[in-house]
Amino acid sequence: MFTLLHDGSKDEAYFLFHGTGGNDFQLLRVMEELNPNATIIGVKATEGVGSNRRYFSPLINGQLDRKDFESNINGFMEEWKKEDSHLRKMYF
């Protein structure tokens, strides 16, 4: 679920969630420019197939599927709990 994109600061990390048509590295350059010393972690998309993958289901009639959203957040948190992390600051 997680891809280490840049091994930087040991106490601060940015988690990048990419959208449709992208990949784990889509936001890497932007993040490196904002904070070149940060640890950057890509989060693999779980919805869709091929280049149409995304982390959350698409909006339907402009509305978020709250149940799907909460399920994905809970899944992310369960996976993150398995990681041996000593990060003090995390940005999503």
Beta strands, then each sheet from edge to edge (+ up, - down):
strand 1: 2-6
strand 2: 12-17
strand 3: 39-43
strand 4: 89-91
sheet 1: 1+ 3- 2- 4-
end
